[in-house]
Amino acid sequence: MGGIYIYAAFFFIKQFYSQTTQQLNNNVAKYLVEEKFKNDAPFLKNGLVNKGLFDGIMHDMMAVNRAIEVYLLNKKGEIIYSVVLEHSKKDKKLQSVDLKPIKNFIKNNQLYILGDDPRDKEKKKIFSAAYFEKNGQTGYIYVILASQKYQQICEKLFQLFFFNLCIHTIFLTMLFAMLVGWLSVWFLTRNLRIIIYHVNKFKEGDLTSRIPNPAKSDLSVLALTYNNMAETIELNIQQIHAVNKFRKELIADVSHDLRTPLTVIKGYIETLKIKEDIAVSDRKDFMLIIEKSASHLENMINELFEYTKFEAQKIDVKKDFFNITNLVFDLQKRYNLISELKGIEILVEIKNEIQLVYADVLLIERALQNILENAIKFTPLNGKIIIEIYKENTNNVTLKIIDTGEGIPKLKQQDIFNSYTQVNISNENKGIGLGLSIVKKIMELHQTNLEVSNNENKGTCFKFSLFCEN
């Protein structure tokens, strides 16, 4: 492309030079006729060409401009005589030239016109021409302004100049291309270097290292992907740390909670082994304490096993439509005996017509059991536990379990769902503390929330909703 551009440029420059040269020398032939033919005639009296006159013209012209060639033409355009010193081969000479360009030039000497080259019939040259009439003889003086010798010198110089120009152009082009390439690589890799810098920082342990303004980067997709990946990895690492911390706390708490009933069981068994004369009534009391401690130990192990299944997400949820009202009444009957021993009354209130709910009946039953057991544990003598069931909207049935216990401080209401958290811990209410955590996991499996709040009068209210048929 560059070579074509240079060639085209030289072509138009050459044309411009030729046109300028012709315009500057358009009157050369006219002045030659006026000056040289003033006192002398181009033809002798015998009709032959005045060679002495033309030899003088030749020397004068050559002294002024070696690029000029002068030809004497008759009125038919035939070449009668040439003052060119160096003649070309005979087979390339023209016996005549076309008079049409010559006449057009004489008529309009300001135009750019090319005429025949007598020495090379395949080429056209710029020229100057003038018509003369002397002593009854007529003809034309035809002056080629760019001789063959001049053309050869121009072509040789042009080739040399073009070669030098190409060498310099190639060198400058390569230099410029290297500079542009280096700047392009630097600019394109600038954002990549920023990404590499933050990736290395992240690799070295700086989990907060992020690429600033990723959307404005040329590599925005890569930058955004890295930031998202870093956020995910950081969150996963935090979760791993949290799980590790939970496991350590779990082991410590389990060890502590399991040690208590085991210590009681071991102590009473050793007492029974050592003291053989223990009264029958005392022995029965010891056996009841051992049985109660063993039952408590069994419940804690079952809760722990159940919670680990929820944590590992190994619970198979089998949802189906069932009657939530029947389930609540069944639980009321089951827990009436336990609640009556503490003087606690369990009431069920159905506020409107209830449709079937869509859930896992066994998991919902387990959740209600844990909430009821928790309510019975913390409700004082002669207290009440109320289970409300009502249709909140066309898609949901809501359950509320309200007790008249001590209530839970607002700042600690969310903590009760954490493993091993108990707000009210007394000697008689110590436990492993996984019941409400299991309830929360069950609600998460049903895409619903377990809400806790204090009752207006006194006590705690647990609330959750289930999807129902419309």
GUDRENMAR-66581 format. One record per residue: y, x, z of N, C-alpha, C in turn. Coordinates in steps of 0.05 Angstrom, whole numbers, plus 5000, padded with zeros to 4 digits. Atoms other than C-alpha are relative to their C-alpha. Last residue first. Example, Ala and Ser with C-alpha at 12.3 -4.5 7.8 and 13.67 -1.06 7.14 Angstrom:
<recs>
497649844999497952735143502249855014 497650185000491052465156502450185000 
</recs>
This chain:
<recs>
497750185004454538865938499049734991 500250145025448839265969502349804997 501650255000451039706026499949884972 499750155025453540426033498149765002 502249975019453740666105500449824976 500450215020459540776152497750074982 500849905027460441186216499449764982 499850185022463741106284499150134974 501149865024462741416353499949794978 500850175023467241136409499150184977 500049875026467941476477499049814979 502549945013469741226547500550114972 501149754989475440876582497450054985 500250034971480040296565499050265012 497350084989482540446494499949995031 499750294998476040826477502749935013 500250124973476741556460500549704999 497450054988475241786389499549895028 500150034971469542056347502849965011 497449994986468441996273499649965030 500450104973461842156236502750045015 498949854977463442216163499349875026 498250154984459341986102500950175024 497349995011455842316044501949825016 499450275011448942096069502949984990 502150065020446442816079500549734987 499349845023453042956115498049964977 497850135014451642386162500850154975 501150245013444842686179502249854985 501549925024448043366193498949764985 498049935020453143036240498650094974 498850245011447542696278502050064978 501950125018443843356285501149754987 500049835023450043676315498149904979 497850095017450543076361500350184975 500350285009443643216390502249914981 500350015029443943976392500049724989 497550075014446744086462499849994970 499749805022440944466495502349944982 501850045022441744076559500650204978 500249765016445144046627497949964977 499750055029446743346649499950254983 502050195009444143346721500149964970 502749904994447743986741497949814989 500550014972454043766706497150095005 502549874991456643936638499949995030 500550064971461843486607497350115008 497450024986464443776542499749955030 499950244983457844016516502650005015 497550064987457344506458499749745016 499949914973450644816442502649955014 502549964985451344726367500650105028 501049735003458044476344497650035017 501949995022458943726338499050284994 502550114991462143676407497950014978 501849794990467644156385497249895007 501549885023470943616342498050215009 501750205013472843206403498450114977 502849915000475243796444498249814985 500249735011482743736433497150104997 499550005028482442986443499750284987 497349925006479143036511500450034970 499949725009472542656511502950084995 498549945024471342006549500150304994 497549864993469141916621501850054976 500249754984463941386605502750135004 497950014979464940666584499950255018 500950004972461040716519502450005018 497849974980462540506447498850015027 501449984975457640586388502150085021 498649874978461040346325498349995024 501250024974457440186259501750165020 499149814980460840046193498649945026 500550124973457739706132500650225020 500849854977460739946065499549825025 502049795005461439715993498950135025 502250095017465039045996497850214997 499250075027469339266054497549924984 497249915002468939396129501249924973 499549925027462638976140502950074996 498350185016461238956214500350124972 500849985028456439236266501849804984 498750195018458739386337499150054971 500549935029454139726387501249784983 499750215020456839676458499650114972 500149875026454540126516500049774980 500950155023456539886585500050184975 498449975024457340186654498849834977 498850255007454239956719501950014976 501450244990452840676739501649754995 500650034971456441196697498549745006 498950254991455841316621499349965030 497349964989454842056604501349745009 499849774982447242076594502750025014 501450064974446741366567500450235020 498350204986452041526513498749945028 497649864990448342176493501849815016 500849834978441741806489502450155012 500650174977445141256447499250175024 497550114990448241766399499549835026 498649784987441642146392502749905012 501349924975437741506380501650225015 499350204979442841256329498750075027 497149974993442141906290500849805021 499749754983434541886292502850045008 501150074974434541156267500250245019 498050174986439241356211499049935028 497849824992434441926192502249845015 501049824978428341466193502350185010 500250154975431940916152499150185024 502749924990434241386097499749885028 500149754985440241006068497150075007 501649815016442440406027500150275013 498749745004444739846073498150184985 501849774997442439116068501650264994 501949965022448038606075498250245007 500649725008451438416140497950004978 502649985013454737746153499550284989 500150165024460437826202497350044987 497550145004462138096271500149834974 499950025030455338306296502349824993 498150205010455938536369500050014970 499749995029450138886404501849784991 499350255014450339016480500250064970 499649945029446939566521500449734986 500650235017447939476597500650084971 498350005024447640086643499149774982 498150224997444940026714501949984977 497449894992441840726710502149785004 500549834977434640446710502650135010 500150174977437139896664499550165026 497350064992439040416612500149835026 498749764990432040706608502849945011 501449924976428740026602501350245013 499250184977433939766553498750095026 498449854980432940376507500949825024 501349764991427140086466501550145023 502350064984429939386463498750255011 499050124975436739626439497749945019 499249784982433340076388501049895027 502549864992429739476357500750225020 501350174980436239076356497550135011 498449984976439639646319498849845022 500449734989434039706267501550025026 502750004988434038946255499550275014 499950174976441538966242497450015015 499049844978440939556194500149845026 498350164983436539156147500850165024 501350114976433839626094502049855017 498550214987435439876023498449895024 500950255010432440556005501649785015 498250234997434041286012498749754989 501350225015428741826022501649745004 498650264995432342466044498849794981 500350175025427543056045501149735006 500550284994430043526100499949854973 502850065007429144266084499349715006 500050205020436544416084497349934989 501349885023435445056124500049814976 498549765008440544826175498950124975 497450095012437444126177501650244990 500650125026430544436187502549904986 500549785019433344886242499349894972 497449905008436144266277499750234979 498750195018429343936279502650104989 501550005025425944546308501349814980 499549745013431344616361498650014973 497250005010431043886378500650254985 499950185023423443916384502849984987 501349865022423844536428500049824975 498249795009429044196473498750154976 497850125015424843566478501950214989 501050095025418643966497502249884983 500449765017422344346551499049914972 497349905008424943686580499750244981 499050205019417843406579502750094990 501549955025415344046613500949814978 499049755012420843986665498650074974 497350055010419143256679501250254986 500250175024411743416684502749954987 501149835021413043996732499949844974 497949825008417643556774499050184977 498050155015412343006774502350184990 501150065026407043506794501949844982 500049755016411243766851499049954972 497249955007412443056876500350254983 499250195021405042916873502850044991 501349905024403543546913500749824976 498449785011408743336963498850114974 497450115010405342666972501750224989 500550135026398442996977502649894988 500750284997400843477031499749874972 497850185006400644207015499149715002 499950224981395044587050502449814995 502250185005393245026990500149755018 500350184978399845366989497949794994 499849854975399545966942499349825024 502249804998397045616880499950145027 502550154997401444996888497750195003 500050124973407545446900497449865005 500749784981405745866839500049895029 502949935003405545226798499250225019 501650204986412144996828497150054997 499649994971415745646810498249805014 501449774989412745696740500250015030 502950045003414844996722498450225013 500850214981421845096750497049964999 499849904972422645766716499149795020 502349824997420145476650499950125029 502450164995425044896657497550185004 499650174977430945396666497549835005 500749864975428645946618500049815024 503050024997428745476558499150135026 500850284995436245366566497049975004 499050094974437946106574498949725007 501349844979433446356518500849905028 502850094998435845796474498550145022 500050274987443045966489497249895004 499149984972442146706475499949745015 502149874985438046586412500750035030 502350184998442946076388497850135016 499350204978448946526403497649815004 499949864975445747086362500549815024 502849934993443846606307499950155027 501350244990450846306306497150065010 498950054973453946996300498649765013 501049794982449347156243500949965028 502950064995450846486211498850215018 500150234982458446606219497149935007 499249914973457847306191499849775020 502249844990453847016132500650105028 502250194992459046466123497650165011 499250134975464646986124497849815010 500349804979460747386072500949895027 502949974994459846766030499650205022 500950244985467346606035497050035007 498849984973469147326015499149765017 501449794985464247295957501050025029 502750104994467046625933498450215017 499850224980474246855939497249915008 499349874975472547515903500249795022 502449874991469047125847500550135028 501850214991475046665839497450125012 498950124976479747265837498249785011 500349814977475247635788501049875026 502850004993474747015743499550195023 500650244985482246925745497149995008 498649984974483347655724499449755018 501449804984478047625669501250015028 502650114995480946975640498450195019 499850214979488047235648497349895007 502850054995486747885610499749795022 501250015026493647905580497049945002 501249765011496047755651498949954972 498149875018500747185667498950254988 499550175023495246735696501950134980 502149975020492947285743500549854974 499250155024499647315780497950024978 497650174998497347845831500649874972 498249935022490048085826502449825001 499950205022486748005894502050104979 498749895024484448495949499849794977 497650165006482948086012501450094974 500850265011475748346016502449824993 497650174997478149056025499549734987 500150164976471249376034502449835005 499849834976471049965986500249845026 502649864996468349515931500150175025 502050194990474349055939497450135006 499250064973479049645932498149815013 500849774984475149865870500849965030 502950014998475749165840499050235018 500750204979483149165857497049975003 498949924974484449815819499149815022 501849794990479849615761500950095028 502550134993483848965752498150215012 499550154976490449345753497549875010 499949814978487649845703500649865027 502749924994485649275658499950205023 501150214983492648995662497150065008 498450014976495449655637498849795019 501649934977489749735588501549995026 502350184997493149355533498450065024 499050274993499949695544497649815004 498850004973496950395547500849725009 502249974981492350265488501149995028 501650255000498249995448497850015020 498550204985502750575468498549745001 499949924972497351075447501649795017 502750044989496050705382500050065030 500350294997503550655366497349945013 498250094979504251405379499749705006 500949904974498051575340501749915023 502350154993500251125283498850085026 499050264991507151445282497649825009 498749964975504052135278501049745012 502149944980499151915225501350045028 501450254995504851585185497850045022 498350174983509252205194498649735006 499749874973503652655168501649825019 502650024985501852175112500250125028 500450284992509152105092497449965015 498350064977510252855093499649715010 500849834977504252985049501649935025 502550124989505952395004499050155024 499350244986513152634996497549875013 498749934974510853334980500749755016 502049874983506153064927501150075027 501750224991511452584899497850125019 498650154980516453154895498249785012 499749824977511553604858501449855023 502649964988509553034812500150185025 500850254986516752844801497350035013 498550014975518753564786499249755016 501149794982513253604734501450005027 502750084991515152934704498850205019 499750224980522553104703497249925011 498949884975521153784669500149785022 502149834988516853444617500850125026 502050194989522052904604497750165013 498950124975527553424596497949825013 500049794980523353794546501049905027 502849964992522053154509499850225021 501749875019529452994507497250035011 502149884982532952494550497950124981 498749894976539652284518498050125020 501850064978536852194447501150145025 500249794979542852214400498149905022 501850114980542551824334499550225020 500649774982548451964286498449885024 499850034970547951414235499550275013 502449944984548951374159500649965030 500250154975553951304103497550075015 502649984988556251764046500049855027 501950185013562151564004497250005010 500249925028566152154027497949844985 498449775007564751994099499450084971 499650035029562151354131502050224992 497849845013559451394201500049944970 500150035029555650934250502250174987 497550075013554651164321499749994970 500050015029548751214369502849924990 497250075008547351394441500050014970 498749865023540251394468502949924999 497250085000535451204524501450174978 498149844986528251314504502849885000 497350095005522150924483501850165018 498150014978515251244478502749894990 501050184979509151154433502049965023 499750285009512651444371499049805021 502350134988513552114405500249704995 502149804995518252614372497549885013 501149895025522752094338497750205005 499849714997523451724404498850134975 502449845007524851004387500650295006 500649975028530450634424497650184995 501849775006531750364493499450004970 501750045023537749914509498350264996 502149804996541649814574497949954978 502650094992547749434550498150235004 500250014971554949674552497249925009 500749734989554949904478499850005031 499650054971554449194452499350265015 498550254997555349234376500649955029 497349975011553549964370501749755005 498649824982547549854418502950034990 499450154976545049254378501750165020 497950185007545549654314500949835024 497649855005541550214345502449824993 498849924975536349744376502650154996 499150244985535249424307501250075027 497050034999535250074268500949775017 499250285002527950244283503049985004 499950144974526650974271501049724995 497850194998524451344208499949895029 498349975024520051924186502449815002 499550255014517151954256501850074976 497250055009514152604281500149734986 498750164980507552604320502949944992 501250274999503252834262501349825020 499150175021508153404248498849715002 501950005022507253724315500849794979 502750074992513453784358498250004975 501250235013519754154339497249955010 502949994997523454604386498949744989 500949735004530654724364496950025001 501749924978532453994354498850284995 499049754989538153944304498350095024 500049984971534553414264500950275009 499949734988535753214192500149985030 499349815021534652634145500050285010 499049754988530952174192500550204978 501749775005530351494158501350255011 501249914975533950914191498250244996 502650144998535550554125498550085026 499550284993542950744129497449835002 498650145021541151474133500249715007 501550225013539651804199501649904976 498450115022541952474227498249804985 501350065025538652644293502049874981 498350135019541352984356498449964973 501149955027537053154417501749834980 499150165023540453194486498650104975 501750235002537153444550500549834975 502549925014540054144542498149764998 502250164988546953874560497550054984 499150204980553554254550497749865014 498449874980551254894517500949815022 501949864982545754524481501550145022 501350194983550954044452498150145020 498050124981555454594427498649815019 499249804980549654984397501949895021 502349954982546854374363500750205022 500350234982553554154335497850055021 497849974981554354854306500049775021 500849784982547454794274502250055021 501950104979549454104249499050225018 498650174982555654374213498149915023 498349834983551754954184501549835020 501549894978546354474161501750185018 498449774992551054054118498750125025 499050014972545653604091501550265006 501849904980544953604015501449995028 501650214987548853143969498150095021 502550045016551353683922498249795013 499350135024558353613952497549944982 498649835019555553774020500649844974 501449935024553653244071501850174982 502849954994555653154143498450074976 501750235008562953234123497250075007 502449935015567753704158498449744994 499349805020574953614182497750074982 497150045007574452974223500750194977 499850095027566852954221502949964991 501349815018566053394283500449924970 499149734998570953034328498950184978 497149985001570352304311501050294999 499150085027562952324295503050054997 501049795018561352714359500949944971 498249774997565752244400499250234981 497450085011561851644374502050235000 500350005029555151984387502649934986 500549735009557152144459499950014969 498149945021560151444471499750294989 500350195022554251164511501950064976 500049855026553851784554499949824976 498149784999555751504623500350144973 497350104998552450834608502150225000 499350125025546151164583502949905001 499649785019545751624644500949884973 497449874993546751024691500650224979 497850185007541250634656502750125005 499850015029536551224658502349824992 498849755010538051354731500349994970 497150004993536950624750501350254989 498750195017530350614712503150005005 499949885027528151244747501549824980 498049784999530050954814500350134973 497350125002526350314796502250205002 499750135026520050694779502849884998 499349805020520851154839500449884973 497349904993521050564887500950204979 498050205009515150244853502850095005 500050005030511050884860502149804990 498649765008513150944934500250014969 497250034994511150224948501750244990 498950205019504650294912503049975005 499849875026503150924952501249824979 497749824999504750575017500550144974 497650175000500050005000502550175000 
</recs>
